[in-house]
């Protein structure tokens, strides 16, 4: 499977985004390295699911989110249209994106 070359603005955006993430001590695992393989939206969503479990292990009492619970998270995220709306939700929920 051949990979479509990225144009300069896509490459610049990706590079800047990765550098910003690294400021927060994030490092892309190889399976999310777009220079090594094609990364799909599902790859990103699945990785986010596992990161939510890892980061919130104490609140989840070391029990991973079920697929149904994660669908609730995605549903809530899909309702957010911009960063202002996201900030409002977090402010109302004491900086924790709680899902009932």
C-alpha positions as a printed Julia matrix, in Angstrom:
100×3 Matrix{Float64}:
   0.0    0.0    0.0
   1.58   3.27  -1.06
   1.39   6.3    1.13
   0.16   9.62  -0.23
   2.8   12.29   0.36
   1.81  15.06   2.72
   1.83  18.6    1.49
   4.03  21.13   3.26
   1.25  22.64   5.39
   0.08  19.2    6.59
   3.65  18.26   7.48
   4.24  21.58   9.29
   1.0   21.2   11.25
   1.88  17.63  12.24
   5.42  18.55  13.25
   4.26  21.55  15.32
   1.53  19.5   16.98
   3.94  16.72  17.93
   6.43  19.26  19.32
   3.66  20.81  21.43
   2.72  17.37  22.79
   6.35  16.66  23.63
   6.36  19.77  25.84
   3.91  17.81  27.99
   6.22  14.76  28.04
   4.19  12.86  25.43
   5.98  10.63  22.97
   4.23   8.96  20.06
   4.31   5.18  20.18
   5.57   3.64  16.94
   2.08   2.53  15.93
   1.03   6.22  15.87
   4.08   7.43  13.95
   2.72   8.62  10.62
   6.23   8.55   9.17
   6.43   4.79   9.72
   2.91   3.67   8.8
  -0.53   4.95   7.89
  -2.35   6.01  11.05
  -6.13   5.86  10.98
  -8.72   7.73  13.01
  -9.56   4.41  14.69
  -5.9    4.04  15.72
  -6.08   7.44  17.4
  -9.42   6.71  19.08
  -8.26   3.34  20.37
  -5.08   4.9   21.74
  -7.12   7.65  23.42
  -9.35   4.96  24.99
  -6.31   3.24  26.47
  -4.84   6.56  27.63
  -8.11   7.48  29.39
  -7.92   4.15  31.22
  -4.27   4.69  32.15
  -4.58   8.32  33.24
  -7.78   7.72  35.22
  -6.9    4.34  36.72
  -7.29   5.67  40.27
 -10.76   7.08  39.61
 -11.76   3.99  37.66
 -10.44   1.79  40.49
  -8.25  -0.01  37.93
 -11.29  -1.21  35.97
 -11.08  -0.17  32.31
 -13.92   1.69  30.65
 -16.22  -0.7   28.83
 -16.93  -0.15  25.15
 -20.35   1.22  26.13
 -18.85   3.66  28.61
 -16.3    4.81  26.06
 -19.13   5.36  23.54
 -20.68   7.69  26.13
 -17.4    9.61  26.27
 -17.3    9.86  22.47
 -20.93  10.97  22.4
 -20.2   13.75  24.89
 -17.1   14.83  22.95
 -19.06  14.88  19.68
 -21.45  17.4   21.24
 -18.61  19.88  21.74
 -18.31  22.27  18.82
 -15.32  24.36  19.92
 -12.73  24.89  22.66
 -14.94  27.45  24.44
 -17.69  24.84  24.84
 -15.15  22.3   26.08
 -13.84  24.77  28.66
 -17.39  25.49  29.86
 -18.08  21.78  30.38
 -14.82  21.3   32.27
 -15.5   24.37  34.42
 -18.93  23.06  35.36
 -17.47  19.65  36.2
 -14.51  20.86  38.31
 -12.03  20.19  35.45
 -13.1   16.55  35.25
 -15.02  15.36  32.23
 -17.43  13.18  34.15
 -19.68  10.71  32.36
 -22.59   9.28  34.33
